[in-house]
Amino acid sequence: MRKPLQKSRIPEGKAFIIKELVAPFFDVNWHFHSEYQLFVVLKGRGTRFIGDAIERFDEGDMVLTGPNLPHLWRNDQAYFETNDPAGTHGIVIYFSDQFLNNSVFELEEFSTISRILKDSSVGISINGKTRNQAENLMKSLLNKEGTSAIIGLLELLDFLAKSSDTRHISSLTYVNSHKESESDRMSLVYELVMENLGNRVTLKDAAELCNLSESAFSRFFKSRANQTFSKFLSSVRIHQACKLLQDEKMNISQICFECGFFTLSNFNKQFKDQLGKTPREYRNEYLIGFN
């Protein structure tokens, strides 16, 4: 497994980098880094982990993350069971707040951009028409070089900063307390959960994987994920259930067991506790809105 924290992704002498990513699946390592990151998914689906937030992602998902904010775009298991070399497609931009040397974003002229960069410390989801136009600007930026590229990035950031089609992702109080040496442990836990959505996963399983006692693991996980392991596990499974509920192929009982809940009553209770509605109400609302 690759180390999640590494030296700057930006080569010396470059202000920023932009990459087009085409691969069977996105990076499976939960990680964080010192740069700002703007990422748009052009192809691919799965579960997105940013800070202490867990959400589904689909084509068009666009997120700005601040420095050292942990994140992972984990594709659905089907992406790991196919030989399609182009199963996912995305564009990513990495840049530092020092990318024009000195602290340019502290200047009055850059106050709007400075605000959105500050907000990105908990992750920002970009939606609606803003997302569509920003995606086009990112695609255009792929073909720019030199001064045109710098101007293009500033125009993109300014456009995002002036939009109201944005929302925070993580809790506003979220702070990354991870150390580099602990990141591989967290990656192992995320992988354990995502690969066993339909199977029983216990606190003991996760603790043994991390070579910790159950009590030590509980403290470790809660202090870094901002929630207990059981709540995290339940949230991941509820989001998987939401995906399956959007299709009428499976009935609610089947979805319950497919997502690792072992009684329908427990599934209904946890679903309503998290989303404020029952699985049936969620499905009905989704199908009405879709049609």
Summary of the structure (lengths in Angstrom):
residues: 291
radius of gyration: 19.9
end to end distance: 43.2
largest distance: 60.1
contacts: 872
relative contact order: 0.12
helix: 46%
strand: 17%
